[in-house]
Amino acid sequence: MNLQFFVARLAANAKALESLCQHASDEQALWKQSPERWSIHQVVYHLAQTEEKDFRPRLEKTLRAPEENWQPLVASEMRLEKAGGANNLNESLRNFLVEREKSIVWLETIENANWENSHRHNEQLTLAAGDLLASWLAHDYLHIKQIIRLQYDYVNSISAPFKTDYAGKWS
C-alpha cells in the first residue's frame, strides 16, 4: 500500500472540497434535488463527522489493536437531518478541514504499518486496515461527485427557462 499516494490525495481532496463549497450561497448550500436527498451542507457535515468519528479512529485502532471494538457510530450524528441553525455550511466546512488536517498529520506519522491487520466489524464484514484506507479515499470521491452533481442540478434549476444543453449532457 502506497501510503504517500493516499495521504496526498486526501490532502488534495480537502482543497477540492473547500474550493467547491466556499462560495456557495445559503440558498445553494441548502438546496436539494428532492426532500429525501442531501444538500451540499448535509454532505459536508457528513464528511466532517466521518472524518472525526469514523475513518481516522477506526483505521488507527485497526492498525494498533485490531481485536478491540470500534466506537459505535450514531446515525443521527453522522448526517445532518435539517441543515441550518447553528451548523451552517461554512462551519461544517471548517470542521471538516480541521479534522482532515488532523488526519493528514496522523497519517504522516505512520511507519511500517501492517495493512493486512483486520477488524471484524460484524458477522458479515471484516475489514483490513488497507480496506479502510482505500475506502476513506473512495468515500471522498463519492461525495465530491455528489457535490458536483448538486451544483450542476442547482444551475439547471435556477436557469429556467434557459437550458444548459450546450454544455453537454451529464453522464
Disulfide bonds with the S-S distance in Angstrom:
none
